[in-house]
Amino acid sequence: QAHLPFMRHWRHVSYKESAGHIKEIGAQNFVLGTDLGQTGNPSQPDGYAMLVSGLMAEGIGREQIITMGREVPGKLLMG
């Protein structure tokens, strides 16, 4: 259930669908992120843990997670 009423009409994207896009396009083109932390939703650390676990369950490897969670954001921030 979405926290804000207008968000209740947004489409849910599954881990399977997200993993498919990552596999098709390449982890080097993604940044891991969430907008969690609102009342009634998991905290950001818990949300990231769920995101990583869900993607790994769909075949995304540790190196791909590191690429999307550390390397790509670092390049964006540091140039």
Backbone bond lengths (Angstrom), bond angles and torsions (degrees), N, CA, C in turn:
res aa  C-N    CA-C-N  psi(-1)  N-CA   C-N-CA  omega(-1)  CA-C   N-CA-C  phi
1 Q - - - 1.454 - - 1.521 109.00 -
2 A 1.296 116.26 130.47 1.459 121.43 -179.74 1.524 110.50 -74.64
3 H 1.330 115.57 146.89 1.463 121.79 -179.36 1.529 111.55 -69.48
4 L 1.317 117.02 -43.45 1.464 121.75 -178.72 1.526 109.65 -99.62
5 P 1.329 117.85 135.88 1.468 120.81 -175.69 1.528 114.14 -53.38
6 F 1.335 118.08 -40.48 1.467 118.80 -177.05 1.524 112.65 -68.22
7 M 1.321 117.60 -17.47 1.465 120.80 -179.49 1.526 112.10 -83.69
8 R 1.300 118.05 -10.52 1.465 121.15 -176.90 1.518 112.71 -68.67
9 H 1.309 116.50 -13.18 1.465 120.34 -178.98 1.524 112.10 -99.31
10 W 1.315 117.52 -0.41 1.464 120.70 179.07 1.519 109.25 -76.04
11 R 1.304 115.23 149.15 1.459 121.00 -179.44 1.527 110.20 -78.08
12 H 1.325 116.03 135.00 1.460 122.01 175.30 1.528 108.62 -77.99
13 V 1.311 117.36 132.41 1.466 122.26 177.13 1.524 107.16 -106.45
14 S 1.316 116.65 121.74 1.460 121.56 -176.63 1.526 111.46 -76.93
15 Y 1.330 115.22 161.62 1.464 120.19 174.24 1.526 109.91 -60.38
16 K 1.332 116.20 -38.23 1.461 120.52 -179.97 1.526 110.87 -60.79
17 E 1.327 116.97 -45.64 1.461 120.56 179.41 1.531 110.92 -64.97
18 S 1.329 116.35 -44.20 1.468 119.99 178.68 1.522 110.96 -61.67
19 A 1.331 116.77 -44.39 1.463 120.55 179.28 1.525 110.73 -62.15
20 G 1.313 117.28 -37.99 1.461 120.67 177.61 1.518 112.12 -60.80
21 H 1.320 116.73 -41.99 1.471 120.60 178.00 1.527 110.85 -65.67
22 I 1.324 116.26 -42.12 1.469 120.39 179.27 1.520 109.97 -61.59
23 K 1.329 117.03 -44.58 1.465 120.85 179.63 1.523 111.34 -64.72
24 E 1.315 116.89 -37.85 1.462 121.24 -177.27 1.530 112.30 -73.53
25 I 1.317 116.93 -43.45 1.464 121.41 -172.36 1.522 112.65 -96.57
26 G 1.330 116.84 -29.46 1.458 121.15 179.71 1.516 112.25 106.62
27 A 1.333 115.78 135.32 1.463 122.12 -177.45 1.522 112.37 -59.66
28 Q 1.324 117.64 -27.20 1.465 121.37 -178.81 1.527 112.14 -66.46
29 N 1.322 117.60 -7.75 1.466 122.23 179.99 1.529 113.15 -107.91
30 F 1.336 117.36 12.86 1.461 121.86 -177.28 1.521 111.19 -129.20
31 V 1.324 115.28 153.01 1.462 123.38 170.65 1.523 106.57 -124.42
32 L 1.333 116.95 130.62 1.458 119.68 175.65 1.522 109.04 -75.07
33 G 1.315 116.46 136.08 1.453 120.25 178.24 1.514 111.45 -163.51
34 T 1.314 115.78 157.99 1.457 121.26 175.66 1.524 108.45 -142.20
35 D 1.302 115.23 162.29 1.464 120.46 172.86 1.526 109.69 -115.49
36 L 1.316 116.59 27.76 1.464 121.38 -178.30 1.525 111.03 -74.47
37 G 1.319 114.75 174.68 1.448 121.04 177.53 1.520 113.26 116.63
38 Q 1.340 117.49 -9.66 1.461 119.79 178.70 1.532 109.92 -72.57
39 T 1.313 115.40 162.30 1.457 121.33 176.30 1.526 109.27 -53.47
40 G 1.313 115.68 130.86 1.455 120.01 177.95 1.517 114.59 88.42
41 N 1.322 117.52 -7.34 1.463 121.93 177.55 1.522 109.30 -113.16
42 P 1.335 117.58 160.96 1.461 119.73 177.78 1.532 111.55 -61.03
43 S 1.330 115.47 156.47 1.466 120.64 174.31 1.525 108.82 -67.43
44 Q 1.331 117.16 165.28 1.468 119.80 178.90 1.533 111.83 -59.00
45 P 1.352 119.88 -46.68 1.476 118.45 178.55 1.523 112.81 -60.73
46 D 1.326 116.96 -43.00 1.465 119.71 178.65 1.524 110.89 -65.53
47 G 1.336 116.56 -38.95 1.460 120.81 178.47 1.517 112.36 -63.49
48 Y 1.339 116.06 -42.44 1.465 119.42 177.44 1.523 110.82 -63.88
49 A 1.322 116.99 -40.87 1.468 120.13 178.32 1.526 110.51 -61.19
50 M 1.327 117.26 -42.01 1.467 120.85 178.00 1.523 110.62 -65.73
51 L 1.334 117.13 -41.80 1.465 121.50 179.60 1.525 110.77 -61.09
52 V 1.323 116.47 -49.35 1.466 120.64 -179.16 1.524 110.56 -63.16
53 S 1.327 117.57 -45.88 1.470 120.63 179.29 1.520 111.47 -60.76
54 G 1.328 116.32 -43.15 1.462 120.41 179.83 1.512 112.61 -63.82
55 L 1.331 116.62 -43.07 1.470 120.01 178.77 1.526 111.08 -66.83
56 M 1.331 116.73 -40.94 1.468 119.54 179.56 1.526 111.08 -66.25
57 A 1.318 117.25 -34.68 1.466 120.85 177.02 1.525 111.17 -64.70
58 E 1.327 116.57 -22.68 1.469 121.76 178.90 1.528 112.37 -98.70
59 G 1.337 116.80 13.96 1.460 120.16 172.35 1.515 116.56 97.88
60 I 1.321 118.12 7.33 1.462 120.18 175.89 1.526 107.45 -83.21
61 G 1.319 116.58 127.84 1.456 121.56 -174.71 1.515 114.17 -86.13
62 R 1.319 114.44 166.86 1.468 121.67 -179.59 1.525 111.56 -56.36
63 E 1.315 117.66 -43.23 1.468 120.75 -179.08 1.526 111.27 -63.91
64 Q 1.320 116.72 -36.97 1.469 119.79 177.02 1.532 110.83 -67.06
65 I 1.328 116.77 -38.43 1.468 121.18 177.18 1.525 109.52 -63.03
66 I 1.319 117.23 -44.56 1.468 121.24 178.58 1.523 110.09 -61.78
67 T 1.314 116.72 -42.15 1.468 120.23 178.52 1.525 110.61 -58.76
68 M 1.332 117.19 -49.10 1.467 121.34 -175.87 1.525 113.16 -75.71
69 G 1.324 116.67 -28.38 1.459 120.51 -175.25 1.510 115.07 -95.93
70 R 1.340 117.02 -21.77 1.460 120.21 -176.45 1.524 112.62 -125.66
71 E 1.327 116.59 -53.56 1.463 119.94 -171.42 1.529 113.05 -70.05
72 V 1.325 117.68 -50.43 1.469 120.20 -178.74 1.535 110.88 -63.68
73 P 1.346 119.33 -47.95 1.467 117.91 177.81 1.534 112.42 -60.53
74 G 1.335 117.09 -37.71 1.461 120.35 178.06 1.517 112.14 -61.48
75 K 1.325 116.41 -42.43 1.469 120.36 178.34 1.525 111.07 -65.45
76 L 1.322 116.53 -38.72 1.464 119.67 179.17 1.529 111.52 -66.31
77 L 1.324 116.34 -38.62 1.462 120.06 -178.31 1.522 113.36 -78.94
78 M 1.323 116.37 -36.72 1.465 120.53 -172.58 1.524 113.58 -103.68
79 G 1.314 116.70 -10.69 1.466 120.34 178.37 1.487 114.65 85.75
